[in-house]
């Protein structure tokens, strides 16, 4: 079969790798690089290149089994590390470390009564959340869920909301409409008592795996800077026209972009009314990431520094990531979307659109899944499987490959469980 794939993020590249061994695959990417939200910024320090992630970053074994297996098949080197966290107010009057350890020892000043109370109530909240995960209940907002929790209101306002909000760095009123299932899953599946969650990172940055995945698809035609100007559909054949005028014909078409880009691409394609209706339900919000060396974006005392440093005020919560093993002198990655000033010692500033994970997200997702393969059109991307994660993007491609080429050797290798 001739298969066209539009979008070379995790979903598009994985679909290409799974399908190109037995089919003629052409992959189109409008940017001049591959990877989508897998974006590594290279910072030079003392003659060395330090890879810092500006896109997706946090990966855990429990939530990313297929993605981690893919990395193993690509023979990508991995590094596991403890994900510590500190949540503190902008005025630094309140601060909670999770767990209250640093450099292998206890930070006694992080064991005040209110801090211990926060940690106990967090475990209680996550115990209830695990029931939500087991039921895969996507019908309740995080606001409604938190309202029902049997914990102190002060804990909800000054700890739980900022702690969860920091994982997306979106406005509080917007965050309250997120699906509780999505907003809680990372924490519920990875935080257990005083045990530090374990993260997995790719040595050399996420671009290492992107390059390896592209190189593992030698039969595919991979085009960058390939902007699509038109898609037409006649019978079971698709014609894809690039901005340079070149036209390619396919038996199946996989659109592996964001939902809003998919909506734009399918806007004039006949027979796509139902898909367009569902795609229009996905909203987005802007995220701005700064890679920098400005210590003012961290807790005032270094003993409180963690991998994830969440600073909050009444409306916003911003996260700064610091991985001390990366470089001799600190390099940080901060969400700065709502900040009035960007950090000093700036190395890079990256912005992208992030999908809103509200109740419409899951309703549209389920409706689109029922339409997969109709008229030989497929949608791939993190919004097409479970929560918004890299694992979901990879799984969306796996689900398509199971339909188009169930005998794929690569698909068999990637199967988990």
LUMLO-155466 format. One record per residue (C-alpha): x, y, z; residue in one letter; residue number from 1. Coordinates in Angstrom, 3 decimals. Example, Ala and Ser with C-alpha at 12.3 -4.5 7.8 and 13.67 -1.06 7.14 Angstrom:
VOLUM	u	v	w	code	pos
VOLUM	12.300	-4.500	7.800	A	1 $
VOLUM	13.670	-1.060	7.140	S	2 $
END
This chain:
VOLUM	u	v	w	code	pos
VOLUM	0.000	0.000	0.000	X	1 $
VOLUM	0.964	3.625	-0.477	X	2 $
VOLUM	0.657	5.371	2.883	X	3 $
VOLUM	1.051	9.097	3.446	X	4 $
VOLUM	1.766	10.480	6.911	X	5 $
VOLUM	1.524	14.186	7.713	X	6 $
VOLUM	3.428	15.241	10.817	X	7 $
VOLUM	6.785	13.941	12.064	X	8 $
VOLUM	6.329	14.087	15.802	X	9 $
VOLUM	6.314	10.956	17.955	X	10 $
VOLUM	3.085	9.636	16.425	X	11 $
VOLUM	4.045	10.225	12.802	X	12 $
VOLUM	7.576	8.868	13.126	X	13 $
VOLUM	6.400	5.795	15.040	X	14 $
VOLUM	3.727	5.097	12.420	X	15 $
VOLUM	6.380	5.485	9.732	X	16 $
VOLUM	8.684	3.005	11.491	X	17 $
VOLUM	5.883	0.484	12.007	X	18 $
VOLUM	4.485	0.615	8.476	X	19 $
VOLUM	7.409	1.329	6.155	X	20 $
VOLUM	8.905	-2.157	6.351	X	21 $
VOLUM	6.039	-3.571	4.230	X	22 $
VOLUM	4.549	-0.504	2.548	X	23 $
VOLUM	5.550	2.570	0.572	X	24 $
VOLUM	5.465	5.345	3.155	X	25 $
VOLUM	6.014	9.066	2.656	X	26 $
VOLUM	6.261	11.265	5.750	X	27 $
VOLUM	5.694	15.031	5.478	X	28 $
VOLUM	6.880	17.521	8.109	X	29 $
VOLUM	6.268	21.242	7.657	X	30 $
VOLUM	9.101	22.292	9.995	X	31 $
VOLUM	12.774	22.009	9.124	X	32 $
VOLUM	13.312	19.507	11.928	X	33 $
VOLUM	11.710	16.256	13.063	X	34 $
VOLUM	10.255	15.560	16.490	X	35 $
VOLUM	7.378	17.918	17.214	X	36 $
VOLUM	7.307	18.393	20.996	X	37 $
VOLUM	10.517	16.394	21.321	X	38 $
VOLUM	12.789	19.421	21.195	X	39 $
VOLUM	16.272	19.564	22.667	X	40 $
VOLUM	18.101	22.862	23.157	X	41 $
VOLUM	21.880	22.589	23.111	X	42 $
VOLUM	23.591	24.953	25.558	X	43 $
VOLUM	27.344	25.454	25.407	X	44 $
VOLUM	29.077	25.625	28.768	X	45 $
VOLUM	32.852	25.533	29.222	X	46 $
VOLUM	33.307	24.058	25.764	X	47 $
VOLUM	30.757	21.302	26.354	X	48 $
VOLUM	27.303	20.945	24.784	X	49 $
VOLUM	24.588	20.444	27.417	X	50 $
VOLUM	21.257	19.054	26.108	X	51 $
VOLUM	18.249	20.678	27.794	X	52 $
VOLUM	14.680	19.726	26.926	X	53 $
VOLUM	12.349	22.488	25.775	X	54 $
VOLUM	9.508	20.105	24.904	X	55 $
VOLUM	8.277	16.959	26.634	X	56 $
VOLUM	10.548	15.735	29.413	X	57 $
VOLUM	9.160	13.649	32.267	X	58 $
VOLUM	8.971	9.924	31.514	X	59 $
VOLUM	8.290	7.159	34.044	X	60 $
VOLUM	8.403	3.369	33.636	X	61 $
VOLUM	4.900	2.915	35.041	X	62 $
VOLUM	3.222	5.239	32.544	X	63 $
VOLUM	5.404	4.905	29.437	X	64 $
VOLUM	5.933	1.147	28.904	X	65 $
VOLUM	5.553	1.193	25.114	X	66 $
VOLUM	7.689	4.290	24.649	X	67 $
VOLUM	10.454	2.883	26.852	X	68 $
VOLUM	10.339	-0.409	24.949	X	69 $
VOLUM	10.659	1.572	21.711	X	70 $
VOLUM	13.745	3.316	23.097	X	71 $
VOLUM	15.213	-0.083	23.942	X	72 $
VOLUM	14.607	-1.359	20.410	X	73 $
VOLUM	16.343	1.751	19.071	X	74 $
VOLUM	19.262	1.061	21.453	X	75 $
VOLUM	19.031	4.522	22.953	X	76 $
VOLUM	20.942	5.013	26.212	X	77 $
VOLUM	18.754	5.863	29.205	X	78 $
VOLUM	19.444	7.442	32.569	X	79 $
VOLUM	17.150	6.960	35.564	X	80 $
VOLUM	17.001	9.590	38.271	X	81 $
VOLUM	14.911	10.553	41.333	X	82 $
VOLUM	12.236	13.183	40.638	X	83 $
VOLUM	12.234	15.410	43.705	X	84 $
VOLUM	9.901	18.402	43.959	X	85 $
VOLUM	9.577	21.622	45.930	X	86 $
VOLUM	6.391	23.677	46.028	X	87 $
VOLUM	6.781	27.201	47.363	X	88 $
VOLUM	4.931	30.500	47.409	X	89 $
VOLUM	6.300	33.418	45.429	X	90 $
VOLUM	7.087	35.274	48.671	X	91 $
VOLUM	8.738	32.038	49.951	X	92 $
VOLUM	6.837	32.132	53.239	X	93 $
VOLUM	5.592	28.590	52.668	X	94 $
VOLUM	7.565	25.729	51.159	X	95 $
VOLUM	7.100	21.963	50.997	X	96 $
VOLUM	9.713	19.485	49.785	X	97 $
VOLUM	8.659	16.142	48.312	X	98 $
VOLUM	10.324	14.185	49.793	X	99 $
VOLUM	12.114	16.299	52.449	X	100 $
VOLUM	15.552	15.001	51.482	X	101 $
VOLUM	18.515	16.546	49.703	X	102 $
VOLUM	21.883	15.016	48.818	X	103 $
VOLUM	20.920	11.842	50.645	X	104 $
VOLUM	20.113	13.534	53.948	X	105 $
VOLUM	17.014	14.831	55.699	X	106 $
VOLUM	16.294	18.553	55.384	X	107 $
VOLUM	15.018	19.124	58.911	X	108 $
VOLUM	13.787	22.634	58.165	X	109 $
VOLUM	11.364	21.041	55.665	X	110 $
VOLUM	9.660	19.046	58.421	X	111 $
VOLUM	7.585	21.751	60.055	X	112 $
VOLUM	4.082	20.682	61.169	X	113 $
VOLUM	2.310	22.328	58.207	X	114 $
VOLUM	4.727	20.657	55.784	X	115 $
VOLUM	4.158	17.215	57.284	X	116 $
VOLUM	0.416	17.876	57.177	X	117 $
VOLUM	0.678	18.717	53.466	X	118 $
VOLUM	2.502	15.471	52.719	X	119 $
VOLUM	-0.032	13.379	54.639	X	120 $
VOLUM	-2.997	15.032	52.938	X	121 $
VOLUM	-1.341	14.616	49.536	X	122 $
VOLUM	-1.128	10.869	50.082	X	123 $
VOLUM	-4.791	10.792	51.085	X	124 $
VOLUM	-5.786	12.749	47.974	X	125 $
VOLUM	-3.777	10.439	45.722	X	126 $
VOLUM	-5.277	7.340	47.350	X	127 $
VOLUM	-8.710	8.527	46.251	X	128 $
VOLUM	-7.287	9.445	42.843	X	129 $
VOLUM	-6.097	5.891	42.210	X	130 $
VOLUM	-9.707	4.738	42.328	X	131 $
VOLUM	-10.444	7.240	39.571	X	132 $
VOLUM	-7.572	5.780	37.548	X	133 $
VOLUM	-8.857	2.227	38.027	X	134 $
VOLUM	-12.310	3.241	36.774	X	135 $
VOLUM	-10.848	5.423	34.010	X	136 $
VOLUM	-13.504	7.970	34.846	X	137 $
VOLUM	-13.078	10.931	32.474	X	138 $
VOLUM	-16.430	12.531	33.279	X	139 $
VOLUM	-15.467	14.725	36.238	X	140 $
VOLUM	-13.484	17.962	36.313	X	141 $
VOLUM	-10.578	18.477	38.670	X	142 $
VOLUM	-12.580	21.233	40.379	X	143 $
VOLUM	-15.448	18.868	41.202	X	144 $
VOLUM	-13.048	16.158	42.261	X	145 $
VOLUM	-11.122	18.392	44.655	X	146 $
VOLUM	-14.357	19.789	46.107	X	147 $
VOLUM	-15.298	16.282	47.276	X	148 $
VOLUM	-11.966	15.414	48.880	X	149 $
VOLUM	-12.049	15.023	52.696	X	150 $
VOLUM	-9.039	17.291	53.256	X	151 $
VOLUM	-8.587	20.811	54.614	X	152 $
VOLUM	-9.672	23.694	52.393	X	153 $
VOLUM	-6.365	25.454	53.045	X	154 $
VOLUM	-4.551	22.376	51.697	X	155 $
VOLUM	-6.696	22.412	48.564	X	156 $
VOLUM	-6.084	26.112	47.933	X	157 $
VOLUM	-2.447	26.506	48.900	X	158 $
VOLUM	-1.027	23.096	48.061	X	159 $
VOLUM	-3.072	20.699	45.938	X	160 $
VOLUM	-4.228	23.132	43.272	X	161 $
VOLUM	-0.762	24.701	42.782	X	162 $
VOLUM	0.936	21.302	42.857	X	163 $
VOLUM	-1.277	19.899	40.099	X	164 $
VOLUM	-1.526	23.158	38.162	X	165 $
VOLUM	2.281	23.329	37.916	X	166 $
VOLUM	2.289	20.271	35.674	X	167 $
VOLUM	0.626	22.352	32.932	X	168 $
VOLUM	1.295	25.964	33.970	X	169 $
VOLUM	-2.119	27.104	32.806	X	170 $
VOLUM	-4.377	29.692	34.433	X	171 $
VOLUM	-6.194	28.392	37.511	X	172 $
VOLUM	-9.718	28.959	36.191	X	173 $
VOLUM	-8.766	27.072	33.029	X	174 $
VOLUM	-7.144	24.277	34.993	X	175 $
VOLUM	-10.253	23.733	37.111	X	176 $
VOLUM	-12.075	22.582	33.974	X	177 $
VOLUM	-9.463	19.927	33.148	X	178 $
VOLUM	-10.523	16.299	33.453	X	179 $
VOLUM	-9.520	15.015	36.889	X	180 $
VOLUM	-8.402	11.725	35.338	X	181 $
VOLUM	-5.739	13.494	33.304	X	182 $
VOLUM	-4.778	16.088	35.909	X	183 $
VOLUM	-4.144	13.432	38.562	X	184 $
VOLUM	-2.713	10.482	36.647	X	185 $
VOLUM	0.989	11.414	36.718	X	186 $
VOLUM	0.917	11.967	40.474	X	187 $
VOLUM	-1.419	9.100	41.365	X	188 $
VOLUM	0.666	6.531	39.506	X	189 $
VOLUM	4.090	7.723	40.616	X	190 $
VOLUM	3.950	9.223	44.109	X	191 $
VOLUM	3.819	6.735	46.964	X	192 $
VOLUM	4.575	7.903	50.472	X	193 $
VOLUM	8.081	9.277	50.973	X	194 $
VOLUM	9.488	7.229	48.103	X	195 $
VOLUM	10.934	9.434	45.392	X	196 $
VOLUM	9.462	8.747	41.935	X	197 $
VOLUM	11.968	7.601	39.330	X	198 $
VOLUM	12.244	9.441	36.044	X	199 $
VOLUM	13.756	8.191	32.798	X	200 $
VOLUM	15.663	10.477	30.447	X	201 $
VOLUM	17.377	9.910	27.124	X	202 $
VOLUM	21.125	10.441	27.287	X	203 $
VOLUM	21.906	13.266	24.881	X	204 $
VOLUM	18.316	14.528	24.767	X	205 $
VOLUM	15.077	13.516	23.083	X	206 $
VOLUM	16.460	14.435	19.666	X	207 $
VOLUM	18.715	11.361	19.963	X	208 $
VOLUM	15.700	9.070	19.842	X	209 $
VOLUM	14.057	11.113	17.078	X	210 $
VOLUM	17.124	10.708	14.870	X	211 $
VOLUM	17.340	7.007	15.692	X	212 $
VOLUM	13.673	6.469	14.842	X	213 $
VOLUM	14.045	8.211	11.492	X	214 $
VOLUM	17.197	6.234	10.684	X	215 $
VOLUM	15.370	3.004	11.551	X	216 $
VOLUM	12.932	3.660	8.670	X	217 $
VOLUM	15.310	3.465	5.670	X	218 $
VOLUM	12.604	2.546	3.142	X	219 $
VOLUM	10.462	5.569	3.948	X	220 $
VOLUM	10.638	8.906	2.182	X	221 $
VOLUM	10.903	11.567	4.894	X	222 $
VOLUM	10.429	15.184	3.846	X	223 $
VOLUM	11.066	18.205	6.042	X	224 $
VOLUM	10.018	21.795	5.248	X	225 $
VOLUM	7.132	20.154	3.395	X	226 $
VOLUM	4.117	22.376	3.934	X	227 $
VOLUM	0.862	20.822	2.727	X	228 $
VOLUM	-1.307	23.211	0.726	X	229 $
VOLUM	-4.187	20.886	-0.203	X	230 $
VOLUM	-5.593	17.397	0.300	X	231 $
VOLUM	-8.158	15.919	-2.071	X	232 $
VOLUM	-10.020	12.641	-1.783	X	233 $
VOLUM	-11.538	10.603	-4.582	X	234 $
VOLUM	-12.762	7.070	-4.000	X	235 $
VOLUM	-10.201	5.508	-1.676	X	236 $
VOLUM	-7.292	7.582	-2.922	X	237 $
VOLUM	-5.822	10.738	-1.420	X	238 $
VOLUM	-3.798	13.330	-3.279	X	239 $
VOLUM	-1.519	15.472	-1.134	X	240 $
VOLUM	-0.249	18.700	-2.664	X	241 $
VOLUM	2.794	20.424	-1.197	X	242 $
VOLUM	3.300	24.176	-1.272	X	243 $
VOLUM	5.961	23.688	-3.961	X	244 $
VOLUM	3.327	22.138	-6.236	X	245 $
VOLUM	4.422	18.511	-5.943	X	246 $
VOLUM	1.526	16.030	-5.672	X	247 $
VOLUM	1.665	12.530	-4.148	X	248 $
VOLUM	-1.102	9.899	-4.211	X	249 $
VOLUM	-1.852	7.457	-1.390	X	250 $
VOLUM	-4.163	4.569	-0.576	X	251 $
VOLUM	-4.263	5.539	3.111	X	252 $
VOLUM	-3.573	8.867	4.788	X	253 $
VOLUM	-2.491	9.332	8.412	X	254 $
VOLUM	-2.755	12.858	9.811	X	255 $
VOLUM	-0.364	12.898	12.774	X	256 $
VOLUM	-0.543	16.551	13.772	X	257 $
VOLUM	-2.192	18.576	16.505	X	258 $
VOLUM	-6.010	18.486	16.354	X	259 $
VOLUM	-6.194	22.095	15.174	X	260 $
VOLUM	-3.700	21.435	12.374	X	261 $
VOLUM	-5.674	18.320	11.442	X	262 $
VOLUM	-8.835	20.427	11.305	X	263 $
VOLUM	-7.135	22.902	8.980	X	264 $
VOLUM	-5.760	20.169	6.715	X	265 $
VOLUM	-9.144	18.438	6.427	X	266 $
VOLUM	-11.158	21.624	6.091	X	267 $
VOLUM	-11.844	21.219	2.362	X	268 $
VOLUM	-11.773	17.426	2.123	X	269 $
VOLUM	-15.107	15.913	1.133	X	270 $
VOLUM	-16.787	13.547	3.563	X	271 $
VOLUM	-14.938	14.787	6.663	X	272 $
VOLUM	-17.795	16.683	8.293	X	273 $
VOLUM	-18.054	14.420	11.363	X	274 $
VOLUM	-14.323	14.457	11.943	X	275 $
VOLUM	-14.168	18.228	11.574	X	276 $
VOLUM	-16.976	18.576	14.095	X	277 $
VOLUM	-15.054	16.566	16.682	X	278 $
VOLUM	-11.683	18.166	15.940	X	279 $
VOLUM	-13.199	21.601	16.490	X	280 $
VOLUM	-13.930	20.644	20.111	X	281 $
VOLUM	-10.249	20.609	21.054	X	282 $
VOLUM	-9.062	23.862	22.575	X	283 $
VOLUM	-5.495	24.973	23.159	X	284 $
VOLUM	-3.427	27.207	25.387	X	285 $
VOLUM	-0.034	28.775	24.825	X	286 $
VOLUM	3.050	27.571	26.661	X	287 $
VOLUM	6.323	29.509	26.773	X	288 $
VOLUM	9.499	27.755	27.912	X	289 $
VOLUM	12.727	29.549	28.856	X	290 $
VOLUM	16.078	27.767	29.060	X	291 $
VOLUM	18.308	29.923	31.237	X	292 $
VOLUM	20.775	30.197	34.118	X	293 $
VOLUM	18.925	32.724	36.307	X	294 $
VOLUM	18.946	31.450	39.916	X	295 $
VOLUM	16.175	33.862	40.923	X	296 $
VOLUM	13.709	31.352	39.488	X	297 $
VOLUM	14.624	28.855	42.192	X	298 $
VOLUM	14.026	28.739	45.960	X	299 $
VOLUM	16.212	31.267	47.765	X	300 $
VOLUM	18.122	28.589	49.697	X	301 $
VOLUM	19.850	25.959	47.598	X	302 $
VOLUM	19.137	23.198	50.114	X	303 $
VOLUM	15.521	23.344	48.909	X	304 $
VOLUM	16.381	22.989	45.229	X	305 $
VOLUM	14.756	19.980	43.574	X	306 $
VOLUM	14.301	18.583	40.084	X	307 $
VOLUM	10.876	20.216	39.871	X	308 $
VOLUM	10.547	23.611	41.570	X	309 $
VOLUM	6.989	24.936	41.589	X	310 $
VOLUM	6.443	28.591	42.454	X	311 $
VOLUM	2.880	29.806	42.917	X	312 $
VOLUM	0.785	32.854	43.694	X	313 $
VOLUM	-2.970	33.418	43.715	X	314 $
VOLUM	-3.569	32.684	40.028	X	315 $
VOLUM	-0.497	31.073	38.506	X	316 $
VOLUM	1.984	28.329	39.199	X	317 $
VOLUM	5.194	28.060	37.213	X	318 $
VOLUM	7.614	25.171	37.197	X	319 $
VOLUM	11.398	25.308	36.921	X	320 $
VOLUM	13.272	22.084	36.194	X	321 $
VOLUM	16.843	21.625	37.373	X	322 $
VOLUM	18.878	18.484	36.790	X	323 $
VOLUM	22.062	19.014	38.737	X	324 $
VOLUM	23.951	16.187	37.024	X	325 $
VOLUM	23.603	17.860	33.635	X	326 $
VOLUM	26.181	20.627	33.996	X	327 $
VOLUM	28.791	22.031	36.412	X	328 $
VOLUM	26.874	25.312	36.629	X	329 $
VOLUM	23.079	25.253	36.844	X	330 $
VOLUM	20.963	25.433	33.703	X	331 $
VOLUM	17.223	25.696	34.217	X	332 $
VOLUM	14.095	25.131	32.163	X	333 $
VOLUM	11.175	27.344	33.269	X	334 $
VOLUM	7.575	27.810	32.204	X	335 $
VOLUM	7.262	31.600	31.839	X	336 $
VOLUM	3.946	31.994	30.023	X	337 $
VOLUM	2.428	34.464	32.480	X	338 $
VOLUM	5.566	36.123	33.782	X	339 $
VOLUM	6.045	39.839	33.157	X	340 $
VOLUM	9.792	39.413	32.722	X	341 $
VOLUM	11.767	36.583	31.211	X	342 $
VOLUM	14.832	35.227	33.034	X	343 $
VOLUM	18.293	36.707	32.684	X	344 $
VOLUM	21.110	34.584	31.228	X	345 $
VOLUM	18.657	33.319	28.631	X	346 $
VOLUM	19.806	30.492	26.347	X	347 $
VOLUM	16.568	29.844	24.447	X	348 $
VOLUM	12.902	30.807	24.421	X	349 $
VOLUM	10.433	28.325	22.921	X	350 $
VOLUM	6.661	28.516	22.642	X	351 $
VOLUM	4.063	26.035	21.479	X	352 $
VOLUM	0.348	25.321	21.722	X	353 $
VOLUM	-0.859	22.728	24.197	X	354 $
VOLUM	-4.204	20.960	24.002	X	355 $
VOLUM	-6.740	21.653	26.769	X	356 $
VOLUM	-7.522	18.403	28.565	X	357 $
VOLUM	-11.090	19.221	29.548	X	358 $
VOLUM	-14.160	16.989	29.349	X	359 $
VOLUM	-14.623	17.828	25.656	X	360 $
VOLUM	-11.155	16.371	25.058	X	361 $
VOLUM	-12.254	12.886	26.071	X	362 $
VOLUM	-15.650	13.036	24.428	X	363 $
VOLUM	-14.081	14.101	21.135	X	364 $
VOLUM	-11.321	11.495	21.508	X	365 $
VOLUM	-13.801	8.647	21.867	X	366 $
VOLUM	-15.914	9.846	18.946	X	367 $
VOLUM	-12.865	10.158	16.682	X	368 $
VOLUM	-11.646	6.676	17.599	X	369 $
VOLUM	-14.918	5.218	16.299	X	370 $
VOLUM	-14.214	6.871	12.927	X	371 $
VOLUM	-10.651	5.590	12.537	X	372 $
VOLUM	-10.031	4.142	9.086	X	373 $
VOLUM	-13.284	5.401	7.591	X	374 $
VOLUM	-12.539	6.455	4.002	X	375 $
VOLUM	-8.968	5.217	4.605	X	376 $
VOLUM	-8.193	8.229	6.823	X	377 $
VOLUM	-6.509	7.916	10.213	X	378 $
VOLUM	-5.723	10.427	12.946	X	379 $
VOLUM	-2.670	10.039	15.185	X	380 $
VOLUM	-1.266	12.071	18.045	X	381 $
VOLUM	-1.370	12.273	21.808	X	382 $
VOLUM	-5.005	13.437	21.715	X	383 $
VOLUM	-6.040	10.098	20.169	X	384 $
VOLUM	-5.163	7.862	23.128	X	385 $
VOLUM	-5.718	8.212	26.889	X	386 $
VOLUM	-3.987	11.232	28.481	X	387 $
VOLUM	-1.797	13.837	26.790	X	388 $
VOLUM	1.611	12.164	26.915	X	389 $
VOLUM	4.366	10.862	24.664	X	390 $
VOLUM	3.194	7.338	25.462	X	391 $
VOLUM	-0.228	8.241	24.080	X	392 $
VOLUM	1.309	9.619	20.883	X	393 $
VOLUM	3.253	6.388	20.350	X	394 $
VOLUM	0.209	4.261	21.183	X	395 $
VOLUM	-1.948	6.156	18.693	X	396 $
VOLUM	0.473	5.007	15.978	X	397 $
VOLUM	0.518	1.457	17.343	X	398 $
VOLUM	-3.280	1.308	17.231	X	399 $
VOLUM	-3.265	2.323	13.563	X	400 $
VOLUM	-0.549	-0.189	12.669	X	401 $
VOLUM	-2.594	-2.954	14.287	X	402 $
VOLUM	-5.307	-2.231	11.730	X	403 $
VOLUM	-3.201	-1.548	8.651	X	404 $
VOLUM	-0.436	-4.121	9.120	X	405 $
VOLUM	-1.024	-6.517	12.039	X	406 $
VOLUM	1.837	-8.738	10.797	X	407 $
VOLUM	4.403	-5.934	11.005	X	408 $
VOLUM	7.628	-7.265	12.513	X	409 $
VOLUM	8.305	-3.970	14.266	X	410 $
VOLUM	4.786	-4.000	15.693	X	411 $
VOLUM	5.417	-7.450	17.140	X	412 $
VOLUM	8.659	-6.292	18.717	X	413 $
VOLUM	6.959	-3.276	20.264	X	414 $
VOLUM	4.010	-5.131	21.790	X	415 $
VOLUM	3.961	-4.780	25.571	X	416 $
VOLUM	2.590	-7.450	27.869	X	417 $
END
